[in-house]
Amino acid sequence: MVSRFLALNIELTAKNTDRAVERGDLIIVIDVLRSGTSVINALANGVKAIIPTKTLKEAYKLKRQHPDYVLAGERRGNKPKRFDFGNSPLEFT
């Protein structure tokens, strides 16, 4: 009888991603809880719409075109320069 073992390495942070890539690990990034909660809190507290952007450049362009828009988000856990809010759900209460 042959036993088969699955080696499973679960990390809840982005540590050692270079080694994970070298090993050929499957990497899944899920940011549903934080961003989803932020969106819900923003909408519940009067935001009329959420316009996702792929890049900061795209967000800054929208802000120039619509100065009354509010920029919210994060890069590497920090609020980008010239953004009004980060991505914490508590910022939208």
C-alpha positions as CSV (number, residue, x, y, z in Angstrom):
1,M,0.0,0.0,0.0
2,V,1.4,3.4,-1.0
3,S,0.8,6.3,1.3
4,R,0.5,9.7,-0.3
5,F,1.1,12.8,1.8
6,L,0.3,16.3,0.9
7,A,2.8,18.9,2.1
8,L,0.7,21.9,2.8
9,N,2.2,25.3,3.8
10,I,-0.3,27.9,4.7
11,E,0.8,31.5,5.5
12,L,-1.5,34.3,6.3
13,T,1.0,37.0,5.4
14,A,3.2,37.7,2.4
15,K,6.4,36.5,4.0
16,N,9.0,34.6,1.9
17,T,7.1,35.0,-1.4
18,D,10.3,34.8,-3.4
19,R,11.0,31.3,-2.0
20,A,7.4,30.3,-2.6
21,V,7.7,31.3,-6.3
22,E,11.0,29.4,-6.6
23,R,9.3,26.3,-5.2
24,G,6.5,26.7,-7.6
25,D,3.9,27.0,-4.8
26,L,0.4,28.0,-5.6
27,I,-0.1,31.5,-4.2
28,I,-3.6,32.8,-3.6
29,V,-4.2,36.4,-2.3
30,I,-7.6,37.1,-0.8
31,D,-8.4,40.6,0.4
32,V,-12.2,40.2,0.6
33,L,-12.8,40.8,4.3
34,R,-11.1,44.1,4.6
35,S,-11.9,45.7,1.3
36,G,-15.4,44.3,1.2
37,T,-16.1,45.6,4.7
38,S,-14.7,49.0,3.7
39,V,-17.0,49.2,0.6
40,I,-20.1,48.2,2.7
41,N,-19.2,50.8,5.4
42,A,-18.6,53.5,2.8
43,L,-21.9,52.8,1.0
44,A,-23.8,52.6,4.3
45,N,-22.5,56.0,5.3
46,G,-23.4,58.0,2.2
47,V,-21.0,57.2,-0.5
48,K,-22.9,57.2,-3.8
49,A,-20.7,54.9,-5.8
50,I,-17.4,53.0,-5.7
51,I,-15.2,53.2,-8.8
52,P,-12.3,50.7,-8.6
53,T,-9.1,51.5,-10.4
54,K,-6.2,49.3,-11.3
55,T,-3.5,51.9,-10.8
56,L,-2.8,54.9,-8.7
57,K,-2.3,56.9,-11.9
58,E,-5.8,56.0,-13.0
59,A,-7.2,57.1,-9.5
60,Y,-5.3,60.4,-9.7
61,K,-6.6,61.1,-13.2
62,L,-10.2,60.5,-12.0
63,K,-9.6,62.9,-9.1
64,R,-8.3,65.6,-11.5
65,Q,-11.4,65.1,-13.7
66,H,-13.7,65.1,-10.7
67,P,-12.3,67.2,-7.8
68,D,-15.2,66.3,-5.6
69,Y,-14.4,62.6,-5.7
70,V,-12.8,61.1,-2.7
71,L,-9.8,58.7,-3.1
72,A,-9.5,55.7,-0.8
73,G,-7.3,52.7,-0.9
74,E,-3.9,51.3,0.1
75,R,-0.7,50.1,-1.3
76,R,1.3,47.6,0.8
77,G,-0.9,48.4,3.8
78,N,-0.4,52.2,3.6
79,K,-2.6,55.0,2.3
80,P,-1.1,56.4,-0.9
81,K,0.0,60.0,-1.0
82,R,-2.9,62.5,-1.9
83,F,-5.5,59.9,-0.9
84,D,-8.3,61.0,1.4
85,F,-8.7,57.7,3.2
86,G,-6.9,54.4,3.5
87,N,-8.6,51.0,3.3
88,S,-9.7,50.5,6.9
89,P,-13.4,49.9,7.4
90,L,-13.2,52.1,10.4
91,E,-12.4,55.1,8.2
92,F,-15.8,55.0,6.6
93,T,-18.0,55.2,9.7
